[in-house]
Structures are given as C-alpha cells and as structure tokens.
C-alpha cells in the first residue's frame, strides 16, 4: 500500500495554562472555517477495563455544530460482527480489505520552544492488515476480551509524497528513524478508530488499545467495536432497570 502524510495544527499553548483547546486548521485543510473551542474536561459516560475503552459525552457545543458528523453505532457494530465472521475470505498473502488506523501519533507530535511552547499534533491515517480477528463476540465476562490485531503498513519506501518542509521531514524521521529516548512512534493512536472501507462507505470495526514496533514491523491491538457497543448496551440496560426499580 502507498500513502502520504496529512495533518493539521492544533494550536499552541503553555503547559498548565489552558482551560480550553483551540483547534485551528492549517491553510491546507478546509474542514472548518473557524477554530473549534472545546473543554478539556470531558465527561466519561461509560468505561470498561477488560476492553480498555471509554465512551465520552460529546460536548454540547460540538454536538450542535453542523460540521460535526456522528455515526450510527448499531450499523457499525453489525458491520464489525459480519466482518469478524468472514474476514479471512477476503484475506491472503497478497490481498486484503482496505483497513486504516487513525489517530494523533507521537511521531506527528512536534514541540517547538519559541516565545512560548508551541505544539503541533498531526492526525494520520495509516493502511493496515488484519492478522487476527476473533470470530466470536465477547460475553462480557471472559478475560482477556477478544482482540483485533493489525500490522500497520508504514514503510519509508511506501511514501508517494516526499517530505518537503522541515516539519514534514521531522515527522517522517520520528516515524522511520526513532532516536534513543524518544517515545514509541505509534503512541497516541490509542483510542483511535480502526476502519474498513467498503462500497457503502467507511465502517468502524475497532478502537485501538496499543501500538508499537515488534519484530521489525509496526503492530496495533484493538478492541472490537461490536464488543464495545454491546458491552455499553448491557450496562445501559442494567442502569435503566435499576432506575425503574427505585421509581416504584
């Protein structure tokens, strides 16, 4: 697979001096015409230690924005369940469905100490291959929970667009020539989505738990989206049942 780096600036701030996060796209990105201001203190609605995931409540200002897009959890859970039962039919040593891992990885996190601390976070989508996708959904009790394993195709020879700016060159270096003492390049992908591209659009199939270099390649482990959604549904049903009993 071939790919190119993409990214956007997420503002600048001094550590410990921010209450809100200004998301300011660069001139190369036209997702939003104005900065988005969101509170850093987000509300955790539900979390699961076995799955290593948490659901956050969307801030009211984000939910009210016309630019914000939200997906149907049921539709994507059904897609993940169907795929985990038959993904091997589309997989061989030379072919694979188009999977992508998205996030804000460490290799795209640049810090410049000028008059104030300036931080650049680059959002990146990398192609990946599924190497393990447990066919059975999680029952909510067994440990460890089923996992989705991926090998990320991030090779320097796969770049179609060479790094031209100093910022792009530094991002490329941090991924491909990690220096001693630097953090794991794929750190920061945790919590990011694993998606598959189909004829009907993009589908969320997993949430990244961990990513790192292993045996000369980049690997990621994710919790299956249908397991996350079903576990949340069980929790919500139990909570609603308790409320009904207390209301009697």
C-alpha positions in Angstrom: 0.0 0.0 0.0 1.1 3.6 -0.6 0.2 6.6 1.4 1.1 10.2 2.2 1.3 12.1 5.5 -1.5 14.5 6.3 -2.0 16.7 9.3 -3.3 19.9 10.8 -2.1 22.2 13.6 -4.0 22.0 16.9 -2.9 25.4 18.2 -0.3 26.4 20.7 -0.3 26.8 24.5 1.8 26.9 27.5 1.6 23.8 29.7 -0.8 24.2 32.6 -2.3 27.4 31.2 -5.1 26.1 29.1 -8.7 25.5 30.1 -9.9 25.1 26.5 -8.3 23.7 23.4 -8.3 25.8 20.3 -8.3 23.6 17.2 -7.0 25.7 14.3 -6.7 24.0 10.9 -3.8 25.0 8.7 -4.1 26.7 5.3 -4.0 23.2 3.7 -7.1 21.9 5.5 -10.6 23.2 4.8 -12.6 21.1 7.3 -13.6 24.2 9.3 -13.6 27.9 8.6 -13.3 28.9 12.3 -11.5 27.4 15.3 -13.3 24.9 17.4 -13.2 25.5 21.2 -13.9 22.5 23.3 -13.5 22.0 27.1 -10.6 19.7 28.1 -12.6 18.2 31.0 -14.8 15.7 29.2 -17.5 13.6 30.8 -16.9 9.8 30.9 -20.3 8.1 30.3 -19.0 4.5 30.4 -15.8 2.6 30.6 -14.6 -1.0 30.5 -11.2 -2.2 31.8 -11.3 -5.6 30.0 -11.9 -3.7 26.7 -9.7 -0.8 27.7 -12.2 1.7 26.2 -14.3 4.6 27.4 -17.3 6.4 25.9 -17.2 10.2 26.3 -20.2 12.5 26.1 -19.9 14.9 23.2 -19.7 18.5 24.5 -22.9 20.4 23.8 -21.1 22.9 21.5 -19.6 20.1 19.4 -23.0 18.2 19.2 -24.6 21.4 18.0 -22.1 22.1 15.2 -23.3 21.5 11.7 -19.8 20.4 10.7 -19.7 17.6 13.3 -20.6 14.2 12.0 -21.7 11.3 14.2 -22.1 7.6 13.2 -24.8 5.1 13.9 -23.3 2.7 16.5 -25.7 -0.1 15.6 -24.9 -0.1 11.9 -21.2 -0.2 12.5 -21.5 -2.9 15.2 -23.4 -5.0 12.7 -20.7 -4.4 10.1 -18.0 -5.4 12.6 -19.8 -8.6 13.6 -20.3 -9.6 9.9 -16.7 -8.9 9.1 -15.2 -10.8 12.0 -17.1 -13.9 10.9 -15.8 -13.8 7.4 -12.7 -11.6 7.1 -10.4 -14.5 6.1 -12.4 -14.9 2.9 -11.0 -11.6 1.8 -7.5 -12.0 3.1 -4.4 -13.7 1.6 -0.7 -13.1 1.5 -1.2 -10.6 -1.4 -4.7 -9.2 -0.9 -6.6 -7.6 1.9 -9.6 -5.4 2.5 -8.7 -1.7 2.9 -8.2 -1.2 6.6 -7.0 2.0 8.2 -5.8 3.1 11.6 -6.4 6.7 12.6 -5.1 8.9 15.4 -2.7 11.5 16.7 0.5 9.5 16.9 3.7 10.5 18.8 5.7 10.8 15.5 3.4 13.6 14.5 3.6 15.5 17.8 6.2 18.3 17.4 7.2 20.7 20.1 9.0 24.0 19.5 10.2 26.2 22.3 9.9 29.7 21.0 8.4 32.7 22.9 6.0 30.1 24.3 5.7 26.4 24.0 4.2 25.5 20.6 2.8 22.0 20.0 1.8 20.6 16.6 -0.4 17.5 16.5 -0.7 15.7 13.2 -3.7 13.4 12.5 -2.6 10.5 10.4 -4.4 7.6 8.7 -2.2 4.6 8.0 -3.1 1.5 6.0 -3.1 -1.8 7.9 -3.6 -5.5 7.5 -5.7 -7.6 9.9 -3.7 -10.5 11.3 -6.2 -11.7 13.9 -10.0 -11.1 14.3 -11.7 -13.3 16.8 -14.9 -14.7 15.2 -16.8 -14.8 18.5 -18.2 -11.8 20.3 -17.3 -11.0 23.9 -19.6 -12.4 26.5 -18.9 -9.6 28.9 -17.1 -11.9 31.5 -14.2 -13.8 30.0 -10.7 -12.3 30.2 -8.9 -11.2 28.1 -11.6 -9.9 25.9 -11.4 -10.8 22.2 -8.9 -8.5 20.3 -8.3 -7.3 16.8 -4.7 -7.5 15.7 -3.3 -5.4 12.9 0.0 -4.9 11.1 0.4 -1.3 10.0 1.9 -0.7 6.6 4.2 2.2 7.5 7.3 1.9 5.4 9.5 4.7 4.1 9.5 3.1 0.7 5.7 3.5 0.6 5.7 7.2 0.7 4.2 8.7 -2.5 4.9 12.3 -1.5 8.3 13.1 -0.1 8.7 15.4 2.9 9.4 18.9 1.7 9.1 21.1 4.7 11.2 20.9 7.8 8.1 19.9 9.8 7.3 17.1 7.4 10.9 15.9 7.5 10.8 15.8 11.3 7.5 13.8 11.3 9.0 11.3 8.8 12.2 11.0 10.9 10.4 10.3 14.1 8.5 7.5 12.5 11.3 5.9 10.5 14.4 6.8 12.4 13.4 6.9 16.0 16.2 8.2 18.3 17.2 6.7 21.6 14.9 8.2 24.4 12.1 9.2 22.1 8.7 7.8 22.8 7.1 4.9 20.9 6.2 6.4 17.4 2.7 4.8 17.4 1.9 6.0 20.9 -1.1 8.3 20.6 -3.0 6.0 18.3 -4.6 4.6 21.5 -8.3 5.4 21.4 -8.3 6.0 17.7 -10.6 4.2 15.3 -9.9 1.2 13.1 -12.0 1.5 9.9 -12.6 -0.6 6.8 -13.5 1.0 3.5 -16.4 -0.7 1.6 -18.6 0.1 -1.3 -21.2 1.6 1.1 -18.7 3.8 2.9 -16.4 3.6 5.9 -17.2 1.4 8.9 -15.7 1.4 12.4 -14.6 -2.0 13.4 -12.3 -1.4 16.4 -10.8 1.0 18.9 -7.0 1.0 19.2 -5.7 -0.1 22.6 -1.9 -0.2 21.9 0.6 0.2 19.1 4.3 -0.4 19.0 7.2 -1.8 16.9 7.5 -5.5 17.1 9.8 -7.9 15.2 10.7 -5.2 12.6 7.1 -4.1 11.9 4.5 -1.9 13.4 1.7 -3.6 15.2 -1.6 -2.5 16.8 -4.1 -4.2 19.1 -7.7 -3.0 19.2 -10.9 -3.9 20.9 -13.7 -4.9 18.5 -16.3 -2.2 18.1 -19.3 -4.6 18.3 -17.9 -5.9 21.7 -17.6 -2.3 22.9 -21.1 -1.4 21.7 -22.8 -4.5 23.1 -21.0 -4.1 26.5 -22.2 -0.5 26.7 -25.7 -1.7 25.8 -25.6 -4.2 28.7 -24.5 -1.6 31.1 -27.2 0.9 29.9 -29.9 -1.7 30.2 -28.8 -2.6 33.8 -28.7 1.0 34.7 -32.2 1.6 33.3 -33.5 -1.4 35.2 -32.2 -0.2 38.5 -33.8 3.2 37.9 -37.2 1.6 37.2 -37.0 -0.4 40.4 -36.1 2.6 42.5 -39.0 4.6 40.9 -41.6 2.0 42.1 
